[in-house]
């Protein structure tokens, strides 16, 4: 398999689109299955045993909440 290059992007989706993605993710997590998602044109495969975490950041500019999957 070819080594993948570094990537750090942020993609904004319409509410309807993100709801559908989160619903599919929740269904996969609940079933203990792998998850696939396409972000900004790249398909990403997330194994069933990926670690899920939530990160909250606060600064003078505002707040940010990130749902993270690591594998």
PDB file as gemmi writes it, atoms N, CA and C in Angstrom:
CRYST1    1.000    1.000    1.000  90.00  90.00  90.00 P 1                      
ATOM      1  N   UNK A   1       0.844  -1.183   0.000  1.00  0.00           N  
ATOM      2  CA  UNK A   1       0.000   0.000   0.000  1.00  0.00           C  
ATOM      3  C   UNK A   1       0.886   1.241   0.000  1.00  0.00           C  
ATOM      4  N   UNK A   2       0.544   2.214  -0.821  1.00  0.00           N  
ATOM      5  CA  UNK A   2       1.304   3.459  -0.896  1.00  0.00           C  
ATOM      6  C   UNK A   2       1.115   4.265   0.387  1.00  0.00           C  
ATOM      7  N   UNK A   3       2.199   4.901   0.807  1.00  0.00           N  
ATOM      8  CA  UNK A   3       2.140   5.728   2.006  1.00  0.00           C  
ATOM      9  C   UNK A   3       1.322   6.985   1.709  1.00  0.00           C  
ATOM     10  N   UNK A   4       0.410   7.297   2.596  1.00  0.00           N  
ATOM     11  CA  UNK A   4      -0.430   8.476   2.411  1.00  0.00           C  
ATOM     12  C   UNK A   4       0.277   9.701   2.960  1.00  0.00           C  
ATOM     13  N   UNK A   5       0.120  10.816   2.257  1.00  0.00           N  
ATOM     14  CA  UNK A   5       0.727  12.069   2.683  1.00  0.00           C  
ATOM     15  C   UNK A   5      -0.047  12.702   3.827  1.00  0.00           C  
ATOM     16  N   UNK A   6       0.560  13.677   4.443  1.00  0.00           N  
ATOM     17  CA  UNK A   6      -0.060  14.411   5.530  1.00  0.00           C  
ATOM     18  C   UNK A   6      -1.307  15.129   5.028  1.00  0.00           C  
ATOM     19  N   UNK A   7      -2.318  15.202   5.877  1.00  0.00           N  
ATOM     20  CA  UNK A   7      -3.571  15.861   5.485  1.00  0.00           C  
ATOM     21  C   UNK A   7      -4.186  16.496   6.724  1.00  0.00           C  
ATOM     22  N   UNK A   8      -4.602  17.719   6.610  1.00  0.00           N  
ATOM     23  CA  UNK A   8      -5.280  18.414   7.706  1.00  0.00           C  
ATOM     24  C   UNK A   8      -6.270  19.383   7.073  1.00  0.00           C  
ATOM     25  N   UNK A   9      -7.515  18.948   6.977  1.00  0.00           N  
ATOM     26  CA  UNK A   9      -8.537  19.781   6.348  1.00  0.00           C  
ATOM     27  C   UNK A   9      -9.733  19.923   7.273  1.00  0.00           C  
ATOM     28  N   UNK A  10     -10.517  20.910   6.999  1.00  0.00           N  
ATOM     29  CA  UNK A  10     -11.788  21.087   7.697  1.00  0.00           C  
ATOM     30  C   UNK A  10     -12.832  21.321   6.623  1.00  0.00           C  
ATOM     31  N   UNK A  11     -13.875  20.522   6.630  1.00  0.00           N  
ATOM     32  CA  UNK A  11     -14.920  20.605   5.608  1.00  0.00           C  
ATOM     33  C   UNK A  11     -16.237  20.931   6.298  1.00  0.00           C  
ATOM     34  N   UNK A  12     -16.920  21.950   5.815  1.00  0.00           N  
ATOM     35  CA  UNK A  12     -18.216  22.347   6.361  1.00  0.00           C  
ATOM     36  C   UNK A  12     -19.306  21.679   5.534  1.00  0.00           C  
ATOM     37  N   UNK A  13     -20.258  21.063   6.211  1.00  0.00           N  
ATOM     38  CA  UNK A  13     -21.378  20.390   5.561  1.00  0.00           C  
ATOM     39  C   UNK A  13     -22.686  21.027   6.000  1.00  0.00           C  
ATOM     40  N   UNK A  14     -23.696  20.904   5.150  1.00  0.00           N  
ATOM     41  CA  UNK A  14     -25.042  21.342   5.504  1.00  0.00           C  
ATOM     42  C   UNK A  14     -25.550  20.461   6.652  1.00  0.00           C  
ATOM     43  N   UNK A  15     -26.447  20.993   7.453  1.00  0.00           N  
ATOM     44  CA  UNK A  15     -26.977  20.255   8.594  1.00  0.00           C  
ATOM     45  C   UNK A  15     -27.521  18.890   8.181  1.00  0.00           C  
ATOM     46  N   UNK A  16     -28.281  18.835   7.110  1.00  0.00           N  
ATOM     47  CA  UNK A  16     -28.868  17.573   6.653  1.00  0.00           C  
ATOM     48  C   UNK A  16     -27.778  16.543   6.337  1.00  0.00           C  
ATOM     49  N   UNK A  17     -26.684  16.983   5.720  1.00  0.00           N  
ATOM     50  CA  UNK A  17     -25.583  16.077   5.373  1.00  0.00           C  
ATOM     51  C   UNK A  17     -24.872  15.559   6.623  1.00  0.00           C  
ATOM     52  N   UNK A  18     -24.591  16.433   7.564  1.00  0.00           N  
ATOM     53  CA  UNK A  18     -23.869  15.995   8.768  1.00  0.00           C  
ATOM     54  C   UNK A  18     -24.731  15.092   9.621  1.00  0.00           C  
ATOM     55  N   UNK A  19     -26.036  15.349   9.665  1.00  0.00           N  
ATOM     56  CA  UNK A  19     -26.944  14.474  10.412  1.00  0.00           C  
ATOM     57  C   UNK A  19     -26.883  13.056   9.829  1.00  0.00           C  
ATOM     58  N   UNK A  20     -26.908  12.933   8.516  1.00  0.00           N  
ATOM     59  CA  UNK A  20     -26.848  11.617   7.876  1.00  0.00           C  
ATOM     60  C   UNK A  20     -25.520  10.920   8.188  1.00  0.00           C  
ATOM     61  N   UNK A  21     -24.408  11.664   8.144  1.00  0.00           N  
ATOM     62  CA  UNK A  21     -23.097  11.078   8.439  1.00  0.00           C  
ATOM     63  C   UNK A  21     -23.021  10.625   9.899  1.00  0.00           C  
ATOM     64  N   UNK A  22     -23.495  11.460  10.817  1.00  0.00           N  
ATOM     65  CA  UNK A  22     -23.464  11.097  12.236  1.00  0.00           C  
ATOM     66  C   UNK A  22     -24.374   9.903  12.528  1.00  0.00           C  
ATOM     67  N   UNK A  23     -25.509   9.832  11.866  1.00  0.00           N  
ATOM     68  CA  UNK A  23     -26.420   8.704  12.058  1.00  0.00           C  
ATOM     69  C   UNK A  23     -25.761   7.408  11.599  1.00  0.00           C  
ATOM     70  N   UNK A  24     -25.097   7.436  10.439  1.00  0.00           N  
ATOM     71  CA  UNK A  24     -24.391   6.237   9.951  1.00  0.00           C  
ATOM     72  C   UNK A  24     -23.255   5.852  10.893  1.00  0.00           C  
ATOM     73  N   UNK A  25     -22.528   6.860  11.409  1.00  0.00           N  
ATOM     74  CA  UNK A  25     -21.452   6.598  12.355  1.00  0.00           C  
ATOM     75  C   UNK A  25     -22.000   5.958  13.625  1.00  0.00           C  
ATOM     76  N   UNK A  26     -23.074   6.507  14.169  1.00  0.00           N  
ATOM     77  CA  UNK A  26     -23.671   5.963  15.392  1.00  0.00           C  
ATOM     78  C   UNK A  26     -24.123   4.519  15.177  1.00  0.00           C  
ATOM     79  N   UNK A  27     -24.730   4.245  14.044  1.00  0.00           N  
ATOM     80  CA  UNK A  27     -25.170   2.884  13.740  1.00  0.00           C  
ATOM     81  C   UNK A  27     -23.981   1.928  13.681  1.00  0.00           C  
ATOM     82  N   UNK A  28     -22.882   2.362  13.053  1.00  0.00           N  
ATOM     83  CA  UNK A  28     -21.676   1.522  12.958  1.00  0.00           C  
ATOM     84  C   UNK A  28     -21.062   1.280  14.330  1.00  0.00           C  
ATOM     85  N   UNK A  29     -20.955   2.348  15.141  1.00  0.00           N  
ATOM     86  CA  UNK A  29     -20.390   2.201  16.491  1.00  0.00           C  
ATOM     87  C   UNK A  29     -21.231   1.234  17.322  1.00  0.00           C  
ATOM     88  N   UNK A  30     -22.527   1.389  17.262  1.00  0.00           N  
ATOM     89  CA  UNK A  30     -23.429   0.544  18.046  1.00  0.00           C  
ATOM     90  C   UNK A  30     -23.344  -0.921  17.626  1.00  0.00           C  
ATOM     91  N   UNK A  31     -23.159  -1.158  16.329  1.00  0.00           N  
ATOM     92  CA  UNK A  31     -23.081  -2.521  15.805  1.00  0.00           C  
ATOM     93  C   UNK A  31     -21.669  -3.107  15.882  1.00  0.00           C  
ATOM     94  N   UNK A  32     -20.691  -2.291  16.280  1.00  0.00           N  
ATOM     95  CA  UNK A  32     -19.311  -2.771  16.350  1.00  0.00           C  
ATOM     96  C   UNK A  32     -18.724  -3.037  14.974  1.00  0.00           C  
ATOM     97  N   UNK A  33     -19.152  -2.267  13.985  1.00  0.00           N  
ATOM     98  CA  UNK A  33     -18.691  -2.458  12.610  1.00  0.00           C  
ATOM     99  C   UNK A  33     -17.780  -1.314  12.162  1.00  0.00           C  
ATOM    100  N   UNK A  34     -16.988  -1.604  11.133  1.00  0.00           N  
ATOM    101  CA  UNK A  34     -16.138  -0.583  10.523  1.00  0.00           C  
ATOM    102  C   UNK A  34     -17.027   0.482   9.888  1.00  0.00           C  
ATOM    103  N   UNK A  35     -16.442   1.651   9.651  1.00  0.00           N  
ATOM    104  CA  UNK A  35     -17.189   2.786   9.122  1.00  0.00           C  
ATOM    105  C   UNK A  35     -16.425   3.386   7.956  1.00  0.00           C  
ATOM    106  N   UNK A  36     -17.135   3.801   6.917  1.00  0.00           N  
ATOM    107  CA  UNK A  36     -16.527   4.479   5.776  1.00  0.00           C  
ATOM    108  C   UNK A  36     -17.174   5.842   5.623  1.00  0.00           C  
ATOM    109  N   UNK A  37     -16.349   6.825   5.310  1.00  0.00           N  
ATOM    110  CA  UNK A  37     -16.859   8.176   5.100  1.00  0.00           C  
ATOM    111  C   UNK A  37     -15.999   8.847   4.034  1.00  0.00           C  
ATOM    112  N   UNK A  38     -16.615   9.713   3.262  1.00  0.00           N  
ATOM    113  CA  UNK A  38     -15.863  10.491   2.283  1.00  0.00           C  
ATOM    114  C   UNK A  38     -15.828  11.932   2.761  1.00  0.00           C  
ATOM    115  N   UNK A  39     -14.616  12.476   2.861  1.00  0.00           N  
ATOM    116  CA  UNK A  39     -14.423  13.850   3.315  1.00  0.00           C  
ATOM    117  C   UNK A  39     -13.590  14.579   2.273  1.00  0.00           C  
ATOM    118  N   UNK A  40     -14.161  15.632   1.727  1.00  0.00           N  
ATOM    119  CA  UNK A  40     -13.470  16.461   0.728  1.00  0.00           C  
ATOM    120  C   UNK A  40     -12.846  15.606  -0.368  1.00  0.00           C  
ATOM    121  N   UNK A  41     -13.626  14.639  -0.863  1.00  0.00           N  
ATOM    122  CA  UNK A  41     -13.191  13.842  -1.999  1.00  0.00           C  
ATOM    123  C   UNK A  41     -12.347  12.630  -1.691  1.00  0.00           C  
ATOM    124  N   UNK A  42     -11.990  12.379  -0.444  1.00  0.00           N  
ATOM    125  CA  UNK A  42     -11.187  11.211  -0.094  1.00  0.00           C  
ATOM    126  C   UNK A  42     -12.002  10.263   0.772  1.00  0.00           C  
ATOM    127  N   UNK A  43     -12.042   8.975   0.371  1.00  0.00           N  
ATOM    128  CA  UNK A  43     -12.751   7.964   1.135  1.00  0.00           C  
ATOM    129  C   UNK A  43     -11.842   7.468   2.265  1.00  0.00           C  
ATOM    130  N   UNK A  44     -12.400   7.431   3.460  1.00  0.00           N  
ATOM    131  CA  UNK A  44     -11.648   7.050   4.651  1.00  0.00           C  
ATOM    132  C   UNK A  44     -12.297   5.819   5.265  1.00  0.00           C  
ATOM    133  N   UNK A  45     -11.483   4.820   5.585  1.00  0.00           N  
ATOM    134  CA  UNK A  45     -11.942   3.569   6.178  1.00  0.00           C  
ATOM    135  C   UNK A  45     -11.526   3.537   7.645  1.00  0.00           C  
ATOM    136  N   UNK A  46     -12.498   3.441   8.523  1.00  0.00           N  
ATOM    137  CA  UNK A  46     -12.255   3.477   9.963  1.00  0.00           C  
ATOM    138  C   UNK A  46     -12.584   2.106  10.539  1.00  0.00           C  
ATOM    139  N   UNK A  47     -11.615   1.440  11.161  1.00  0.00           N  
ATOM    140  CA  UNK A  47     -11.871   0.098  11.687  1.00  0.00           C  
ATOM    141  C   UNK A  47     -12.826   0.118  12.881  1.00  0.00           C  
ATOM    142  N   UNK A  48     -13.449  -1.012  13.119  1.00  0.00           N  
ATOM    143  CA  UNK A  48     -14.422  -1.132  14.205  1.00  0.00           C  
ATOM    144  C   UNK A  48     -13.795  -0.867  15.571  1.00  0.00           C  
ATOM    145  N   UNK A  49     -12.492  -1.108  15.715  1.00  0.00           N  
ATOM    146  CA  UNK A  49     -11.849  -0.935  17.022  1.00  0.00           C  
ATOM    147  C   UNK A  49     -11.194   0.443  17.193  1.00  0.00           C  
ATOM    148  N   UNK A  50     -11.562   1.398  16.342  1.00  0.00           N  
ATOM    149  CA  UNK A  50     -11.022   2.762  16.469  1.00  0.00           C  
ATOM    150  C   UNK A  50     -11.424   3.350  17.822  1.00  0.00           C  
ATOM    151  N   UNK A  51     -10.575   4.198  18.361  1.00  0.00           N  
ATOM    152  CA  UNK A  51     -10.836   4.858  19.644  1.00  0.00           C  
ATOM    153  C   UNK A  51     -11.618   6.140  19.388  1.00  0.00           C  
ATOM    154  N   UNK A  52     -12.691   6.335  20.120  1.00  0.00           N  
ATOM    155  CA  UNK A  52     -13.560   7.499  19.946  1.00  0.00           C  
ATOM    156  C   UNK A  52     -13.370   8.434  21.132  1.00  0.00           C  
ATOM    157  N   UNK A  53     -13.193   9.725  20.857  1.00  0.00           N  
ATOM    158  CA  UNK A  53     -13.058  10.699  21.940  1.00  0.00           C  
ATOM    159  C   UNK A  53     -13.740  12.002  21.539  1.00  0.00           C  
ATOM    160  N   UNK A  54     -13.990  12.827  22.531  1.00  0.00           N  
ATOM    161  CA  UNK A  54     -14.575  14.144  22.305  1.00  0.00           C  
ATOM    162  C   UNK A  54     -13.628  15.172  22.909  1.00  0.00           C  
ATOM    163  N   UNK A  55     -13.316  16.210  22.152  1.00  0.00           N  
ATOM    164  CA  UNK A  55     -12.396  17.250  22.597  1.00  0.00           C  
ATOM    165  C   UNK A  55     -13.145  18.584  22.622  1.00  0.00           C  
ATOM    166  N   UNK A  56     -12.957  19.330  23.709  1.00  0.00           N  
ATOM    167  CA  UNK A  56     -13.570  20.645  23.839  1.00  0.00           C  
ATOM    168  C   UNK A  56     -12.459  21.661  24.055  1.00  0.00           C  
ATOM    169  N   UNK A  57     -12.481  22.732  23.279  1.00  0.00           N  
ATOM    170  CA  UNK A  57     -11.492  23.801  23.421  1.00  0.00           C  
ATOM    171  C   UNK A  57     -12.218  25.120  23.617  1.00  0.00           C  
ATOM    172  N   UNK A  58     -11.656  25.957  24.463  1.00  0.00           N  
ATOM    173  CA  UNK A  58     -12.225  27.282  24.701  1.00  0.00           C  
ATOM    174  C   UNK A  58     -11.089  28.295  24.656  1.00  0.00           C  
ATOM    175  N   UNK A  59     -11.347  29.407  23.966  1.00  0.00           N  
ATOM    176  CA  UNK A  59     -10.374  30.492  23.915  1.00  0.00           C  
ATOM    177  C   UNK A  59     -11.136  31.804  23.869  1.00  0.00           C  
ATOM    178  N   UNK A  60     -10.399  32.892  23.808  1.00  0.00           N  
ATOM    179  CA  UNK A  60     -11.057  34.206  23.748  1.00  0.00           C  
ATOM    180  C   UNK A  60     -11.847  34.380  22.454  1.00  0.00           C  
ATOM    181  N   UNK A  61     -11.508  33.573  21.426  1.00  0.00           N  
ATOM    182  CA  UNK A  61     -12.191  33.675  20.128  1.00  0.00           C  
ATOM    183  C   UNK A  61     -13.460  32.830  20.042  1.00  0.00           C  
ATOM    184  N   UNK A  62     -13.680  31.948  20.997  1.00  0.00           N  
ATOM    185  CA  UNK A  62     -14.871  31.103  20.971  1.00  0.00           C  
ATOM    186  C   UNK A  62     -14.582  29.701  21.478  1.00  0.00           C  
ATOM    187  N   UNK A  63     -15.496  28.809  21.196  1.00  0.00           N  
ATOM    188  CA  UNK A  63     -15.376  27.425  21.640  1.00  0.00           C  
ATOM    189  C   UNK A  63     -15.462  26.482  20.458  1.00  0.00           C  
ATOM    190  N   UNK A  64     -14.900  25.288  20.647  1.00  0.00           N  
ATOM    191  CA  UNK A  64     -14.875  24.283  19.597  1.00  0.00           C  
ATOM    192  C   UNK A  64     -15.089  22.918  20.227  1.00  0.00           C  
ATOM    193  N   UNK A  65     -15.896  22.090  19.584  1.00  0.00           N  
ATOM    194  CA  UNK A  65     -16.138  20.724  20.033  1.00  0.00           C  
ATOM    195  C   UNK A  65     -15.798  19.803  18.875  1.00  0.00           C  
ATOM    196  N   UNK A  66     -14.910  18.845  19.114  1.00  0.00           N  
ATOM    197  CA  UNK A  66     -14.488  17.922  18.070  1.00  0.00           C  
ATOM    198  C   UNK A  66     -14.793  16.490  18.488  1.00  0.00           C  
ATOM    199  N   UNK A  67     -15.406  15.732  17.583  1.00  0.00           N  
ATOM    200  CA  UNK A  67     -15.601  14.312  17.775  1.00  0.00           C  
ATOM    201  C   UNK A  67     -14.474  13.646  16.997  1.00  0.00           C  
ATOM    202  N   UNK A  68     -13.664  12.836  17.687  1.00  0.00           N  
ATOM    203  CA  UNK A  68     -12.478  12.271  17.046  1.00  0.00           C  
ATOM    204  C   UNK A  68     -12.495  10.755  17.082  1.00  0.00           C  
ATOM    205  N   UNK A  69     -12.044  10.169  15.986  1.00  0.00           N  
ATOM    206  CA  UNK A  69     -11.810   8.734  15.890  1.00  0.00           C  
ATOM    207  C   UNK A  69     -10.335   8.552  15.584  1.00  0.00           C  
ATOM    208  N   UNK A  70      -9.650   7.694  16.343  1.00  0.00           N  
ATOM    209  CA  UNK A  70      -8.222   7.441  16.114  1.00  0.00           C  
ATOM    210  C   UNK A  70      -7.986   5.955  15.953  1.00  0.00           C  
ATOM    211  N   UNK A  71      -7.146   5.626  15.002  1.00  0.00           N  
ATOM    212  CA  UNK A  71      -6.769   4.235  14.792  1.00  0.00           C  
ATOM    213  C   UNK A  71      -5.377   4.151  14.256  1.00  0.00           C  
TER     214      UNK A  71                                                      
END                                                                             
